[in-house]
Amino acid sequence: MTRTPFLPSRAAGLDRLARFQAHMGRTYARSRNHDYGRHDHSRVSQLSPWIRTRLITEQETVAAALARHSFSSAEKFVQEVCWRTYWKGWLQHRPSVWSSYIEARNAAFAEARADTRLSETYEAALNGRTGIAVFDAWMTELAETGYLHNHARMWASSIWIHTLRLPWALGADHFLHHLIDGDAASNTLSWRWVAGLHTEGKTYAARPANIETYAATRFRAELGPDWRRGLDRLVMPAAPIAGFPNPPASRLPEISASPAGPVGLLLCEEDLHPASLIPATSQVRAVAGVCFADARSPRGASGPAGEFSRGAVDSGLCAAAQLWAAPATRLDDTAPLGEALQAWARDHMLTDLVIAEPPVGWARTQLDPLRLELARIGLTLHYLRRDWDKQFWPHAQRGFFALKKKLPAILDRLELTG
């Protein structure tokens, strides 16, 4: 297996942030769409694994960009950071889209088991044996490294859906299984967008000319003169597919403030920088960590994805324990989790537990019923919402460009200026 460049620690994320800071301005806007292959992703930040787990936060990433560049120079980079926040906020307003994806995924797996032709095409796609040279290279890179350039993700998902005629939910699951930066909202909604489900009537079609412009240098070097093999099969234009339509936006749930007294701090891979969420003066009596990485897919998490998630939880747990001089415990291997949490709270004489609000996705699917279970015995698990999310999520009910118009005002309220 190819060694990945992603070390699951805040220190590694901050180091990457500092090294890329000089490139967050016009250089990024000019070169970010080029895919030069697994050995040269230097035109993009590759900060997404650390931002996805919030070992480093969106706010400090944008602050780094605006400390070095004007807003007009760094606008494209800032927007790309905010896209991740937008996807999360949009899904927070429509949690049924996540549950509909789970239903579509499970139905597609059942269909693949029953349909020989579909099963063979699916297996060929998973293993990079479709005969479309660039697609097969991307699938190999994804499996071996847990990462793909964002433009490659769009091309690959388009070929999966529109050319190979595979269920979009199986492709979304395949990405979630492998991606180190796999995120429920970004992944699900991006696949829906490519399929024509997110923006009604609008699909994304991979075009040979676009791949030529932005990836030919890579593939000439990797694959030689045969790199265009199979591109004549690409479907253009691509018709939208049938699927779950977008429901109306619902109200965001109310979130209470952190309790004033002693608390137990619970960490999971969704948000691992509690130092920027609750004051250092908080009475954190104990810290516990849990990783739900394998809940992302019926196939669990791939080696690189699972290792990063578990290592990230360890890193966050260690930092929190040091900050609050509190004992730290991993609860992953203790089943059932509800009983383990009850015992942990009892050992530390706790009635209030706090955790960064989990966005809609597989971790929240685990935590919501756990929260109810704890409440029945007098333990309260408080969800705490970050100021960043408080500012952005209310503006994520429609398209991204509605949020984009609000971006300067939001950054001003967060005291981020360039």
N, C-alpha and C positions, 0 to 999 in steps of 0.2 A: 504494500500500500504506500502511495506517495505521501511523504511527510508534508503536513500542511503548515503554512506560516502563521497560524493563529494559536497563540498561547492564551489559555483561559485565565488571565489575571488582569486586574485593573492597571497594574504597572505596564504590562505589554500594550494595552489599549492606549494608555497615555503616551507611550513612546511612539506608537504609530501615528497618533494624533499630532504630536509635535513634528514628526518627520514629514507629514503631508501638509502641514499648515501653510507652507509657502506656495503650495500648488492649488489652493482652494479658490483662487480668483479666476481670472480670464483663461489661464492655462487649463483648468479643469473644464470650463465651459467649452473650450475649443477641442479637447481631445478625449472627453469622457466616453464617447460612443464607440471608440475603437477597441476591438478585442484582439489583443496580441498573443493570447494563449496563456496557459497555466504558469509559464515561467516569467511572464511580464504583464502583471496587472497594475503597473505603476501609474497608469493614467487615471485610475480611480482610487479612492481612499482605502478600500477594503476595511473600513471601520465597522461595517454592519454587524459582525458577530458580537462585538463589544457593546454597540448601541442596542442591539436586539435584547441583550441580557441586562442592559443598563449598568454594566461594569463601568462604562462611561456614559454620560447622559446626552440627550439631544441638546440640552441647554448649554452644556460646556463645549460641545462640538461646534455649535453655532457661534458661541462666544469666541472660540479660538479663530474661526474664520474672520469674524468682524474685528478682532484685535489686530489682524494683519492686513486686511483688505477692506475697501469701502463696500457698502451694501451693493452698489451697482456692479462692482467687480465680482463679488462673491455670491450674487443673487442665485445663480444656477445651482451652486453647491448647497446653499441654504435651502432652496426649494427641494432638493433631493432628500435632505435630512427630514424636511417637513412632510414629504410624501408618506413616509413611514408613519408619522403621527396622524396624518389624514386618514390613511387606511384603518388604523386602529379606532379612531373616533367614528368613522363611518360605520364600522361594524358594531361599535358600542351602541349606536342608535338602531341597529337592525340585527340583533343576535340570532334571529331565526335564519339568517343567511348562512351562519355557521352550522346550525343544526341541519339545514337542508343540504349543505355540502356533505356532512357525515352520512346522511341518508343516501345521497347520490353515489358516494364512494362505496358504501356497503353494497348497494344494488349493482354497481359496476363490477365489483369483485365477484359477486354471485353470477353475473352474466358471463364474465370471463371464464369461470369454472365450467359453465355449461356450453359455451360456444367455442368450438375448436379453432375456427378461423380467428376469432377475436383473441383467444389465448395465445395463439402463435404470433400474431402481430404484436401483442403486448410484450411477450417475452423477447421478441426481436428488438423492440424499442428499448427495453430495460438493459439489454446486453450490448447495445450498439451494433446491431446486425441488420439494419434496415436497408442497406445499400445506398442511403443518402449520406455521403461521406462526411459532410460537416456535422450533421445531426449525430451520427455515430461517434464522432470525435467529442462532441459536447457531452453525450451520455457517458462516455468513458471518463472524461475529466470529472464530471459530477460524482461518479461512483468512487473514483480514486482520491479525490481531494475534498469533497464536501462543499465545493464552491463553483460558481459560474459567474462570469461577467453579466451584468444586468441585461445588456443588449442580447447576449447569447440566450439568456432565459426567455426573452420574448420570442426570438427566432425559434428556439426549440419547442416552446409550448404551442406556437402557431403550427409548426410542422406536425407535432403530435396530434393536434385537434383536426386541422383542416386537410392535411395531406394523408396522414396515416389513418384518419377517421377513428381514432381511439377516444374513449370517454374522457372528457376534460378532468373529471374528478380522480381518475386513476393517475393522470399526469400530475395533478396537484399533490396527490399522496406521495408519488415517487419523489418529487422535489422535497416535500416535508421530511420524508424518510432520510434523505441524504444531506440537505443543506445545513451547514453549521449555523448559518444565520436564519434558519427557517422560522418564519413568523406566521401565525395563523391568519392574521388580517392581510398582510402584504401578499402572501402566497395565494390565499383563496381568491381574493378580489382581483389580483393580477390575472390569474387564470380565467376568471369569469369575464374580465375585460377582453382578453384575447379571443374568447369564445363568442363574444357578442352578447353576454348576459348582463354585464355591469352597466354599460351605456347602451340603451336600447337601439338595436339596429346597426351598431358600430362594432366591427371586428378588427383584429390586427392580423394582417397577412404578411408572412415572411416573404420578401422579394429577393430573387437572385442578385439584382443590381445593388440592393442595399447591403447584402452580405458581401458582395464584391468590394464595395466602397470601404467597409469598416472591418472586414476580417480576412481579406485576400492575402495580406502580408503574412498573417499567421499560417493560413492553410497551405500556401505555396511552400512554406518552409517545412511544415509538418507532414503534409500529404503528397507533395509533389504535383506534377501536372494533372493528376487525376482528381484534384481536390473538388472540382465542380460536379463530380459524378452524382447523379440523382437530383440535381437542382431543377432539371426540367420537369420533375414531378410536382413541384410546389404549386399549390392551388391559389390562383389570383383571378378575380377577387374572392374572398372567403365569405360564405354566407353564414349568418348567425345560426347557432344551434338552439334547439329547444331546451328549456330548463326553468328552474325556479326564478320567477320575476322578482325584482326589487320591491320589498314592502315599503310602506311609508315609514319615515323616521319616527322613532318613539323617543320619549323623554329620557335623559340620562338619569340613573338612579341617584338619589341624594346620598352624600357621603359625610359621615360625621368626622369631627376633629379627633385627634389622638387623645386618649384618656390622660388625665393629669397625674394619676398615681403610677404605681409600679406596673410594668407591662412585660410580657414575653414577646420577643421579636421573632417573627417567622419569615424566612426567606425562601423564595423559589427562583427558578431561572428567568422569570419575567422581569425582575427588578432587583438588582444586587448592589445598589448603592444607597442604603438607608441613611448614610451620613448627610446626604443632600435632601432627604425627605423629612426626617424628624430631628429636632435639636439635639446636640451633643449632651445637653443637660437633662434629657429625658431619662426617666428612671427605668432603664432597661435592665431587668433582673436576670434574664437568661436569653440566649439566642438559639434558635433551631433552624436547620436547613432541610429542605426536601426538594428532590428533583423529579419532575414528571416527564422527562424527555421521551420515555418509551410510550407515553400516552398519545403522542402526536400521530401515530399511524398504527394500523393493525400489524405492520411489519416492525414496529418499534422504531428506534433511532439507529441510523447507521453508526459504524465505529467512530468516525470523526465527529459526527453531530452529537452522539451521546457522550463522548469523551470531553468535548468542549463544554457541554451543559453541566456535566457533573463537576468538572474542574472549576467552572465559573462559580457554581454554588459553594464549593470549598473555599475559593478565593474570597467571595463575599462574606461567608461565615467567619473566616479568620479575621478579616478587617473589622467586622462589626464587634466581634468578641474583644478585640484589642481596644477599639474606641470606647466601649462601655465597660471594659474590665469585667465582662460577664462570661459565665461558662457557656460553651458552644457544644451543640449536639447535632449529629446527623441522624435523621429519622427515615431515610430512604429504605433501608433494609428491614424496617420494623413493620410488621403487618398484624392486624389492620392499623392503618395510619391514625384513625380516630382514637383508638385505644392508646396508641403510643403518645399522641398529643395530650390526652387526658392525664396520663401518668407523668409526662414531662411537666405539665402545668401544676399538678399536685405536688411534685417534688420541689418545685420552686415557689409554692404558695401563691399561684397566680389565678386571677379570675378574668383578666383582660389580656388578649393577645392582639398584636397588630401586624399587618402585612401591607405592602404596597398593593393598591388595587390591581388585581389581575385583569388584563383586558380579555375580551371574549376570545375563547380559544380552548385548547385542551387543558391548560392548567386551571382555568376558571371552572371548567366542567368538573374537575376533581375537587376544587375548593368550595364551590357553592354548597353541595350537599354536606360536605364536612362541616361547614359553618353552621348549618342547621342542626347537625348532629351534636355539635358542641353546645349550641344554645340550649338544647333540651336538658343539659346537665348543669347549666349556669355559667358556662364559659362563653365569653363574647370574643369573636374574631372580627376585629375592626379592619375594614378596607380603607386605606389612606390614599387619596388622590393627589398627585403632584400638581404644583402650580402650572407647570408646562401643559399638562393635560387639561387642567381647568380652563386655561386660556384658549387652547386649540380645539378641543373636542366639540364645543357648541357650534363651531363654524364648519364642522365636517358632515353636515346633514345632506348637502347636495354635492356638486362636482368640486374637484380640487381648485378650479379657477375661481370659484366663489371664495374659498379660503385664501387663495393667493392674493386677492385684493386686500384682504385684512392683514396680510403678513407684516407690513411695516408697523401698523398700530399694535399688533400683538407683541412684536419684538420690543417695541418701546415700553409697553407695560411690564415686560419681563426685564427691563433695563438692559437690553441688548441693542447696542447701536454701533454703527460702523462709519 
